[in-house]
Amino acid sequence: MIIGAGPAGSLAAALLARKGHKVEMIERTHFPRFSIGESLLAQSLEFLGDAGLLEDIEAHGFQFKDGVVFERAGVTTPIYFPDKSAPGRSTTFQVMRSEFDDLLAKGAVKQGATASFGQEVIAFESDDDGAVVTVRDEAGETRRIEARFVLDASGFGRTLSKLCDLETPSDFPTRRAVFGQVKDNITAPHFDRNKILVTIHPENPVIWYWLIPLANGISSVGVVGPQDDIEAAGATDHERLWNLIAKVPHKQDILKDAEVYRPAATIVGYACNVKSLHGPSFALLGNAAEFLDPVFSSGVTIAFKSATLAAGLVDRQLKGETIDWQEEFSRELYVGIDTFRECVDAWYTGALQTIIFNRPKEMNDITRQLTSVLAGYAWDRSNIFVKSPKRTMRTVEQWCLA
């Protein structure tokens, strides 16, 4: 059984169903439904291809993406994913998540999984022989599901983290994101719709903005920063978002004709952590386990990696193998999580901003390896940013400053 039918849940369901297992996804909401996190990394498409879910995504007409443009004080510097060092896909998509998640869930059903919507997990117990999950539907009726293994892909709902008392505070400061969607009406000739635009606040470098072009002239816009700084920008989320955008003349000019498509909303204290990613007959996937920060769009990639690892291990365990979940799941997943974590830390301390805006113009091995990480290839142990992320970040920062 899988809790949640979002990206991690649908990918895991598809992989397990393809291996012949009986899989049911339990989803609290009804699809399609809004979700933040519209910008994907190139590595994500590798995972979708392995699960037989890529064809429908490629055929849907999502916005093509080949990298990211960073902007500070009117200076822009692009990161072009095809310039990466790692093999594998070099481009990806920027997606309306309501459509993307719906396609993935339907794709998992095509592979043989079942999906039950409008149902919520309210109780859970497990031991080494399996788990019993109590589910309540919208009419208040409950049922008990016996499962040989449960994967929690409930995202920010963090179902098993709460039911099993696994939550632990994140070591990241409390940050707030305010965001919305607009009909962008962008006419600026220099604006590249094939890349997400990440802009640094001109006076406060720990505040940053995203502008994610989507298909059909829609864009996602948002700003992230310390909670107090965001709250001080206005009385409502709409005021905070647009007052902060007004602080950046270039961004304000790009969005001068924008019309609200989806009203502004907010997420506060989104970073999370858990005591353990697994327990007797269960494991946590994606945002249900750990979420870092939206700055490098790593959330869906980490979710897909966790689902891919867990599905393979569940299949082997149900076929009689003894699995070391700490070694084969947690430690392997944290190779990439720790790499992204160091990127996030270095972004807010200014080290990564220094590297991005001061790296040599010519391509070299260092910049190609950084590009690989930003394209999602954070588990490539041949990459120096993966092998030793903290030391490498410090060394490269000093090199750029010199």
Solvent accessible surface area in square Angstrom, and as a share of the most:
residue,aa,sasa,rsa
1,M,22,0.10
2,I,2,0.01
3,I,8,0.04
4,G,5,0.05
5,A,0,0.00
6,G,8,0.08
7,P,13,0.08
8,A,7,0.05
9,G,0,0.00
10,S,0,0.00
11,L,0,0.00
12,A,0,0.00
13,A,0,0.00
14,A,0,0.00
15,L,20,0.10
16,L,10,0.05
17,A,12,0.10
18,R,126,0.46
19,K,97,0.41
20,G,70,0.67
21,H,38,0.17
22,K,204,0.87
23,V,8,0.05
24,E,37,0.17
25,M,0,0.00
26,I,2,0.01
27,E,14,0.06
28,R,147,0.54
29,T,38,0.22
30,H,100,0.44
31,F,31,0.13
32,P,92,0.58
33,R,57,0.21
34,F,62,0.26
35,S,26,0.17
36,I,38,0.19
37,G,32,0.31
38,E,2,0.01
39,S,6,0.04
40,L,0,0.00
41,L,4,0.02
42,A,0,0.00
43,Q,24,0.10
44,S,0,0.00
45,L,4,0.02
46,E,54,0.24
47,F,16,0.07
48,L,0,0.00
49,G,38,0.36
50,D,91,0.47
51,A,0,0.00
52,G,37,0.36
53,L,7,0.04
54,L,16,0.08
55,E,138,0.62
56,D,49,0.25
57,I,1,0.00
58,E,82,0.37
59,A,86,0.67
60,H,79,0.35
61,G,53,0.51
62,F,17,0.07
63,Q,26,0.12
64,F,86,0.36
65,K,2,0.01
66,D,13,0.07
67,G,0,0.00
68,V,11,0.06
69,V,23,0.13
70,F,2,0.01
71,E,1,0.01
72,R,82,0.30
73,A,85,0.66
74,G,62,0.60
75,V,92,0.53
76,T,69,0.40
77,T,16,0.10
78,P,73,0.46
79,I,3,0.01
80,Y,98,0.37
81,F,2,0.01
82,P,49,0.31
83,D,49,0.25
84,K,20,0.08
85,S,56,0.36
86,A,8,0.07
87,P,118,0.74
88,G,41,0.40
89,R,94,0.34
90,S,33,0.22
91,T,40,0.23
92,T,1,0.01
93,F,28,0.12
94,Q,1,0.00
95,V,0,0.00
96,M,32,0.14
97,R,20,0.07
98,S,25,0.16
99,E,71,0.32
100,F,0,0.00
101,D,1,0.00
102,D,22,0.11
103,L,38,0.19
104,L,1,0.01
105,A,2,0.02
106,K,116,0.49
107,G,5,0.05
108,A,0,0.00
109,V,70,0.40
110,K,147,0.62
111,Q,46,0.20
112,G,52,0.50
113,A,3,0.03
114,T,79,0.46
115,A,31,0.24
116,S,21,0.13
117,F,66,0.28
118,G,4,0.04
119,Q,32,0.14
120,E,69,0.31
121,V,12,0.07
122,I,58,0.29
123,A,43,0.33
124,F,31,0.13
125,E,102,0.46
126,S,36,0.23
127,D,81,0.42
128,D,123,0.64
129,D,132,0.69
130,G,11,0.10
131,A,5,0.04
132,V,30,0.17
133,V,0,0.00
134,T,23,0.14
135,V,1,0.01
136,R,100,0.36
137,D,48,0.25
138,E,127,0.57
139,A,88,0.68
140,G,45,0.43
141,E,119,0.53
142,T,80,0.46
143,R,94,0.34
144,R,155,0.57
145,I,23,0.12
146,E,147,0.66
147,A,17,0.13
148,R,148,0.54
149,F,13,0.05
150,V,0,0.00
151,L,3,0.01
152,D,0,0.00
153,A,10,0.08
154,S,28,0.18
155,G,20,0.19
156,F,79,0.33
157,G,34,0.32
158,R,31,0.11
159,T,24,0.14
160,L,0,0.00
161,S,0,0.00
162,K,120,0.51
163,L,79,0.40
164,C,42,0.25
165,D,101,0.53
166,L,21,0.11
167,E,78,0.35
168,T,44,0.25
169,P,121,0.76
170,S,30,0.20
171,D,112,0.58
172,F,23,0.10
173,P,86,0.54
174,T,76,0.44
175,R,21,0.08
176,R,26,0.09
177,A,4,0.03
178,V,0,0.00
179,F,9,0.04
180,G,4,0.04
181,Q,6,0.03
182,V,3,0.02
183,K,102,0.43
184,D,2,0.01
185,N,52,0.27
186,I,29,0.15
187,T,105,0.61
188,A,21,0.16
189,P,136,0.85
190,H,115,0.51
191,F,27,0.11
192,D,51,0.27
193,R,70,0.25
194,N,53,0.27
195,K,21,0.09
196,I,10,0.05
197,L,7,0.04
198,V,2,0.01
199,T,1,0.00
200,I,4,0.02
201,H,14,0.06
202,P,67,0.42
203,E,140,0.63
204,N,42,0.22
205,P,73,0.46
206,V,42,0.24
207,I,6,0.03
208,W,2,0.01
209,Y,1,0.00
210,W,13,0.05
211,L,0,0.00
212,I,8,0.04
213,P,0,0.00
214,L,3,0.01
215,A,31,0.24
216,N,144,0.74
217,G,30,0.29
218,I,13,0.07
219,S,0,0.00
220,S,0,0.00
221,V,2,0.01
222,G,1,0.01
223,V,0,0.00
224,V,0,0.00
225,G,0,0.00
226,P,41,0.26
227,Q,53,0.24
228,D,109,0.56
229,D,54,0.28
230,I,0,0.00
231,E,65,0.29
232,A,90,0.70
233,A,21,0.16
234,G,19,0.18
235,A,81,0.63
236,T,68,0.40
237,D,30,0.16
238,H,91,0.41
239,E,74,0.33
240,R,33,0.12
241,L,3,0.01
242,W,63,0.22
243,N,69,0.35
244,L,9,0.04
245,I,4,0.02
246,A,46,0.35
247,K,105,0.45
248,V,10,0.06
249,P,100,0.63
250,H,52,0.23
251,K,2,0.01
252,Q,86,0.38
253,D,74,0.38
254,I,6,0.03
255,L,7,0.04
256,K,126,0.54
257,D,72,0.37
258,A,28,0.22
259,E,95,0.42
260,V,81,0.46
261,Y,124,0.47
262,R,96,0.35
263,P,97,0.61
264,A,25,0.19
265,A,40,0.31
266,T,46,0.27
267,I,49,0.25
268,V,61,0.35
269,G,37,0.35
270,Y,11,0.04
271,A,19,0.14
272,C,14,0.08
273,N,36,0.19
274,V,13,0.08
275,K,125,0.53
276,S,36,0.23
277,L,5,0.02
278,H,41,0.18
279,G,23,0.22
280,P,63,0.40
281,S,7,0.05
282,F,11,0.04
283,A,0,0.00
284,L,0,0.00
285,L,1,0.00
286,G,3,0.03
287,N,34,0.18
288,A,0,0.00
289,A,2,0.02
290,E,5,0.02
291,F,24,0.10
292,L,4,0.02
293,D,1,0.00
294,P,37,0.23
295,V,4,0.02
296,F,12,0.05
297,S,21,0.13
298,S,4,0.02
299,G,16,0.16
300,V,14,0.08
301,T,0,0.00
302,I,10,0.05
303,A,8,0.06
304,F,0,0.00
305,K,30,0.13
306,S,0,0.00
307,A,0,0.00
308,T,41,0.24
309,L,32,0.16
310,A,0,0.00
311,A,1,0.01
312,G,26,0.25
313,L,9,0.05
314,V,5,0.03
315,D,11,0.06
316,R,83,0.30
317,Q,52,0.23
318,L,37,0.18
319,K,136,0.57
320,G,66,0.64
321,E,87,0.39
322,T,134,0.78
323,I,19,0.10
324,D,78,0.41
325,W,25,0.09
326,Q,89,0.39
327,E,85,0.38
328,E,56,0.25
329,F,0,0.00
330,S,5,0.03
331,R,148,0.54
332,E,38,0.17
333,L,2,0.01
334,Y,52,0.20
335,V,33,0.19
336,G,0,0.00
337,I,1,0.00
338,D,63,0.32
339,T,1,0.01
340,F,1,0.00
341,R,44,0.16
342,E,19,0.09
343,C,1,0.00
344,V,2,0.01
345,D,49,0.25
346,A,4,0.03
347,W,0,0.00
348,Y,25,0.09
349,T,110,0.64
350,G,22,0.21
351,A,12,0.10
352,L,0,0.00
353,Q,5,0.02
354,T,21,0.12
355,I,2,0.01
356,I,1,0.01
357,F,34,0.14
358,N,71,0.37
359,R,43,0.16
360,P,36,0.23
361,K,196,0.83
362,E,114,0.51
363,M,80,0.36
364,N,35,0.18
365,D,90,0.46
366,I,43,0.22
367,T,5,0.03
368,R,79,0.29
369,Q,26,0.11
370,L,3,0.01
371,T,6,0.03
372,S,0,0.00
373,V,0,0.00
374,L,6,0.03
375,A,0,0.00
376,G,0,0.00
377,Y,14,0.05
378,A,0,0.00
379,W,25,0.09
380,D,38,0.20
381,R,125,0.46
382,S,88,0.57
383,N,1,0.01
384,I,53,0.27
385,F,1,0.01
386,V,10,0.06
387,K,128,0.54
388,S,38,0.25
389,P,28,0.18
390,K,99,0.42
391,R,179,0.65
392,T,14,0.08
393,M,3,0.01
394,R,151,0.55
395,T,85,0.49
396,V,7,0.04
397,E,35,0.15
398,Q,109,0.49
399,W,113,0.40
400,C,20,0.12
401,L,110,0.55
402,A,122,0.95
